[in-house]
Amino acid sequence: MGSLVGAHIKKGGGEVYFIDTYQEHIDAILSKGLIMELEGETNAQTVFINGAAINGEGIGVCDLVIILVKCVDIEAAVELNPALFSSDTVVLALQNGVGGADVLAKFFPQDRLGVGTLKSSANIAGPGRITGRARFSFSPKGVYFSPMDLKTPRLYIFQELERLLNAGGMPAELSDRVEEIIWSKLVGNVMGNGVAALLQLANEDSMGHEDGWALMRELAREACEVANAKGIALDINDYTDERPPTPYDRNKVDVFHYVSAVFDSYQKHKTEIDFINGTIVMEGKKHGIPTPYNETIWRLVRVMQDNYDNKYRP
């Protein structure tokens, strides 16, 4: 996702540097550029950015740092890259789930922080190559974001980011509805990510099964009830249109969506479950909303990721 966002900022005229611990990816981008194969575009694009490295030492202070590591890795990403930040650097969190900005608030004042969400997706197809889409077909924009402090003197940085993304072909909106949009995406993540991590299935396979769909609806219902209690108007019926046609025929699905939690659990990495289903559980407790389905998924994923090396082997 960092590659997708950064490449579009560069295409819009920005000065862009990538930082990633995936050395082969960085090396490929430096030597051949980033190759993007995007939905709706006939030909692949190659984008040459200004630089790429495995840490910030060789890059130095930036006007804006966009955080696109998983929420569980935010603290390490900031602490390992102090060279990127000055007392004027704006920091924008665009991760899945809720809570990334709270982690960043341990390091940066609110008037330098922004939060947002992506209605887009990307996968690494190989070193230096990604596939994906600049926005989901059902979303007018691919990126929504806002400063945490609407009166920040650094608003011009957010305005420039909006301009660069749009100029680069990734529809973006500096929005006053960011919390609502983040929670609307959170419901989709709540439905699919924990289930996918446990079952190692594409969302289409879980949704296409009667029991899978019944479970996902209950997860979404609880999330919407919690959102409503927080004053965010979400309707469970808005999350039922994505279900594959029944009876489910896997041969008729053009593209399978394997969410990042599938790769996390497959590679024995820690997932973002605390920031997704875990958020519903914690916010539910604050507002007196029972969330047994989300709590079950949350606890099961936590058990799984703490026992990767203890799985049965024949």
N, C-alpha and C positions, 0 to 999 in steps of 0.2 A: 504494500500500500504506500509505503514511503517512496518507492520508485515511481509509482503511478502519479502521486501528487506532485512530487518534485519535478518530474519530467514535464508536466503541464505548466508548472510555474516557469520553468526554463523556456518552454515554447512561447509563453506569454511575454518574455523579455526579461525575466529575473536572473539574478546571479545565484546559482544553486550548487550546493555541495551535499553529497551523501555521506553518512556515517553508518556503517554496518559491520558487525563482527564476522560476516560471511565473506571471508577473504577472496574466494574464487569469484563471487559476484562482483565485488569491488574491482578486482583485476580485469575482469571482462569488460566492465563499463569503462574503465580507464583506457583500455586498448581499442575497443570496438564500438563504444557507445552503448546506450541502453536500447534494446530492441523491444518494441511494444506491439503486440498483436491484440487489437481491441475490437470488441463486438461492434458490428455495423460498419467497419472499415475494411475495404477490400485488401489493402496492402499493409504490411508491417511498417512501422515507423522506427527510425533510429534517431535517438536524441543524445547529443553530446552535452553533458553538463560541465560546470566549471572545475569540478574536482570531486574526488571520492577517497575515503580513508576508513581505517578501522577504528580511529579515535580522532578527537578534535584538535590534537596538538599541532598538526600541520595546516589547519584551516584557520583557526583563530576566531575572534569575536564576530558574532553575527547579529544583524538587526532583528532577525526572527528565527527562532528554533521551533520546528514542528516536531512534536513527539509522537512517533508512530510505532514505538515498541509496545508490547503488551503491558497492561497496567501493573502486573506483578514485577515488571522489570524497570519501571520508571526510576526508582531511587538509584539503582545501579547505573542506569544510562546517564543520569545527571552527575552523579559523583565521579564517574570515570571520564567525564568530558568537560572539566571546568574551563578549559580554554575557550569554549564557545560562548561563554556568558560574561557580559559586563553588567554594570548597574543599570544599563538602558535596554538590555536585550528583552524582547517580548517572547514569551513561551506559550505555544498553543498545543493543547491536548486534543487529539482526534481519534482516540481509541474507542473500541467497543465498550459497552457497559457504562456504569456510573461510578465515579470516584477518582478518576485520573487527576482531575483538577485539584481534588483534596490532597492527593499525594504531593503534587507540585507546589501546593501552598506551604509546604514545610520548607521549601527552598526559596521561593520568590514571593514578593508582595503582590497583592491582588491587582494593582493597577498595571502590572506587567503580564498578567495571565489571561489566556483566552481558552475557551472550550468549544467543542463542536463535534460533529459526527459526519460520517461519510455514507452517502447513499450510492455506493459504488463498490467495486470489488476487484481484486487482482490476485494472481497466483504466480509464484516463481516457476517458470517452465524449464529453467536451467540457468547457469551463471550468465548474467547479463541479459536475460530475456524474461519478460513477463507476458501473461495473458490477462484479459480482464475487460472491464467496461468503465467508461468515465462517469456514467450514471446508470442507475437501474432504470428499466423501461417505465416503471410506475412512478418514478420520482422526477419532478421538474428540474431538480438540481442534483449534482453529485457531491457537493460539499456545502454544509451549513456551519456557521461558526459565529462567535460573538466574544467581545472582551468580557471578563468577569465584572469589571467596573465600567459601566456604560459612560462614565464621565472621565475615563482615563485620558491623559494628555497624549497618549500614544495611539489614539484611535486611527490616526493616519496610516499606521502600519497595517492595521486590519483592512482599511479601505484599499490600500495598495495591493494586499494579498488578493482581495476579491477581484480587483481589476486584472491582475496577472493571470489568475486561474481562468477567468472568463476569456481573456485574450488568447490563452493557450489551448482552449477547447474543452475545458472541464467546467461545466456550469456551476457557479458558486454564488452563495448568498450570505452577506453579512446580515444576520437575521436577529430580530427581537423575539423570535419564537424558539430559540435554541433548546431550552429545557424540554419543551413539548416534543420537538423533533427527536432529541436524544432519547426520550422515554418511548416514543413511538418505535424507534429502531430497537430499543432495549427489549420490547415485547417480542419482536421477531427473534432476537438472540435467545431470549428466555425459552421460547418454544423449541428451538432447534439445537443450540450449542451443547447443552449438557447431555441431551439425548444422543446426539451424534458422537460425543466423546465416549460415552458408555458403549454404544452399539457399533461404532465405526462404520456408520452408514451415511450415504448422501441424504440430505433433507427430503428429497423426492421419495426415497424408499420408506422413510419413517412416516411421512405424510400419506403415502399411498396405502399404508396398512391401517385397517380399521382401528386396531388397538393403539397404534402409534398416533393416529390422528386424534383419537379420544384423549390421550394423555396430553398432547400438545395443546389442545383446546383448553384443558383445565389449567395448564401452566399459564396460558395467555389470559384466561379469565382472572386468575389471581393477580397477575401483573396489572391488568386494567383496573381492578378494584383498588389496588394499592395506589396506582396513579391517580385515580379519581379522589381518593382520600387526601392526596397531597394537593388537590386542586388542579390537576392536569386531566383534561377531558379526553379519555380514550375509550373506544367502543370495541368490545370483543368481536363484533361482526365485521369490523374492518380488517380482521386478520384471518378470515376464512376463504378469501378468494384465491389464495395461492395454492390451494390443494390440487394435486394432480387429478385429472378426471378419473372417475370410478366406472367400471372396475379398472384397477391400476394395471397398466401394461408397460412394463419397463422398456420394451422395445420401441415405444413411441415417444420416449423422452429424449429430446435433442441434446441437452446439456445437464449434467448432474452437478449439483452444488454441494461440494464437500467443504464444510465450514472449517475454519482454522483449528477448532477444538479437536477435529478428527486427527489432524496432523500432530497436534500437541500430545494427545494420548498415545498415538502410534509411536511417536518418537520419545515417549516417556518424559515429556516436559510437563511442568506445572501449567494448568489451564487458567483461564480468567473467570472461573466459576464464581469466585467470591464477589466479583464486580458485576455479575450478571444475575443468576438465580439467587446468589447470596444477598444481593442488593434488595431483591423482592422480599426475602425473609426478614432482613433487618428493618426495612422500611415498614413492612407489615406489622412487626412487633411495635414499632413506634406509634402506629395509627390504629392498633387493635384489629387488624385484618388477618384472619387465619390464612396461612399459606402452606398447607401440608404437602401439596404436590411439588412446589418449588423447593421446600425444605428437604424432601426425599431425594430429589435429583441432586441438590447441592451437597448433601451429606454423602451420597453414593460416589459422586465424582471426587470428593475429598478423600474418601477411603481408597478409591482406585489409584489416585495419583501419589498417595503415600505408600502404596504397596506394588508399584510397577515391577519390582524385582522379585516379588513373592508369588507371581502368577503361576498357575499350574503348568508344568511342562511334562509331556508324556515321556 
